[in-house]
Amino acid sequence: MLNGPAVSDRTIDACRWHVDAESAQYKERALSHFRDRYTVLLGFLRAEGLLNQAGFGEGVKDWLSFVLRESDLTPEGMDLVKRCHGTWSPSFGQGHTQRHLAQWKRKLKEMRSQ
């Protein structure tokens, strides 16, 4: 039996993708930006009950190895990711604010009101 995610368990995002896409002098900045964005996003998903494991993403020690997969999300969470992730454009420098989550909050409200 193979270890790791199931074949159908799609990877939504991975820190390494963002860091590896940058030239050497910008890798640390890319890592920091990813960590800052995802710390806030995961907190939001956690607070809204959209993660399969309530503690997922808390206390990440190795952000470079961090991967968000479909199996980490509830069905409602995956629906929200489908609606938001592809057009999510968080402003760099917004750090641990929720300003860049306006789209996520709006779409979740729309989903839950239907």
C-alpha positions as a printed NumPy array, in Angstrom:
array([[  0.   ,   0.   ,   0.   ],
       [  1.308,   3.454,  -0.903],
       [  1.601,   6.204,   1.666],
       [  0.341,   9.681,   0.914],
       [ -2.879,  11.192,  -0.409],
       [ -5.371,   9.158,  -2.403],
       [ -5.198,   9.473,  -6.176],
       [ -8.455,  11.449,  -6.247],
       [ -7.294,  13.78 ,  -3.462],
       [ -6.531,  16.895,  -5.478],
       [ -3.899,  19.332,  -4.314],
       [ -5.414,  22.799,  -4.14 ],
       [ -2.252,  24.697,  -3.278],
       [  1.255,  24.029,  -2.05 ],
       [  3.724,  26.471,  -0.578],
       [  6.565,  24.92 ,  -2.569],
       [  4.848,  25.898,  -5.844],
       [  5.002,  29.575,  -4.901],
       [  8.533,  29.482,  -3.517],
       [  9.972,  27.415,  -6.37 ],
       [  8.506,  29.851,  -8.916],
       [ 10.669,  32.679,  -7.546],
       [ 14.312,  33.447,  -8.186],
       [ 16.74 ,  32.863,  -5.323],
       [ 16.608,  36.382,  -3.876],
       [ 12.787,  36.279,  -3.581],
       [ 12.235,  32.767,  -2.197],
       [ 12.179,  33.832,   1.453],
       [  9.725,  36.626,   0.669],
       [  7.455,  34.196,  -1.207],
       [  7.537,  31.809,   1.757],
       [  6.667,  34.621,   4.147],
       [  3.796,  35.85 ,   1.959],
       [  2.37 ,  32.347,   1.608],
       [  2.578,  31.77 ,   5.364],
       [  0.89 ,  35.089,   6.144],
       [ -1.944,  34.528,   3.649],
       [ -2.591,  30.949,   4.657],
       [ -2.427,  31.583,   8.388],
       [ -5.377,  33.946,   7.957],
       [ -7.233,  31.803,   5.401],
       [ -6.928,  28.651,   7.499],
       [ -8.131,  30.547,  10.572],
       [-11.187,  31.66 ,   8.629],
       [-11.894,  28.161,   7.285],
       [-11.439,  26.73 ,  10.779],
       [-13.767,  29.295,  12.392],
       [-16.459,  28.609,   9.781],
       [-16.249,  24.818,  10.215],
       [-14.975,  24.244,   6.68 ],
       [-12.022,  21.988,   7.54 ],
       [-12.322,  18.246,   8.104],
       [ -9.946,  18.442,  11.061],
       [-10.533,  21.423,  13.321],
       [ -6.825,  21.806,  14.088],
       [ -5.574,  21.522,  10.512],
       [ -2.972,  24.178,   9.755],
       [ -2.434,  25.265,  13.359],
       [  1.163,  25.491,  14.467],
       [  2.688,  24.614,  11.088],
       [  6.432,  24.275,  11.642],
       [  7.497,  23.621,   8.044],
       [  5.52 ,  25.922,   5.77 ],
       [  7.608,  24.973,   2.752],
       [  6.108,  21.473,   2.976],
       [  2.555,  22.729,   3.57 ],
       [ -0.063,  21.424,   1.142],
       [ -3.801,  22.102,   1.102],
       [ -5.715,  19.153,  -0.357],
       [ -9.343,  18.523,  -1.139],
       [ -9.485,  15.982,   1.707],
       [ -8.611,  18.748,   4.191],
       [-11.937,  20.46 ,   3.472],
       [-15.562,  19.682,   4.142],
       [-17.798,  19.522,   1.049],
       [-18.951,  23.084,   1.799],
       [-15.324,  24.138,   2.204],
       [-14.417,  22.63 ,  -1.16 ],
       [-17.366,  24.376,  -2.783],
       [-16.113,  27.685,  -1.372],
       [-12.565,  26.998,  -2.597],
       [-13.925,  26.311,  -6.101],
       [-15.7  ,  29.67 ,  -6.025],
       [-12.815,  31.712,  -4.604],
       [ -9.35 ,  30.239,  -4.846],
       [ -8.791,  30.749,  -8.574],
       [ -9.535,  34.463,  -8.36 ],
       [ -8.145,  35.07 ,  -4.873],
       [ -5.662,  37.908,  -5.066],
       [ -4.48 ,  38.667,  -1.558],
       [ -2.605,  41.916,  -1.188],
       [  0.951,  41.367,  -0.111],
       [  1.801,  43.185,   3.049],
       [ -1.607,  42.588,   4.586],
       [ -0.087,  39.993,   6.893],
       [ -2.365,  38.802,   9.608],
       [ -5.381,  40.904,   8.681],
       [ -8.551,  39.553,   7.139],
       [ -8.843,  42.303,   4.557],
       [ -7.959,  39.923,   1.734],
       [-10.752,  37.532,   2.749],
       [-13.638,  39.798,   1.706],
       [-14.387,  37.647,  -1.353],
       [-14.349,  34.433,   0.716],
       [-16.705,  35.888,   3.318],
       [-19.094,  37.261,   0.696],
       [-19.25 ,  33.985,  -1.263],
       [-19.735,  31.924,   1.913],
       [-22.606,  34.184,   2.959],
       [-24.183,  33.763,  -0.489],
       [-23.776,  29.975,  -0.328],
       [-25.309,  29.734,   3.12 ],
       [-28.251,  31.984,   2.27 ],
       [-29.406,  29.733,  -0.594]])
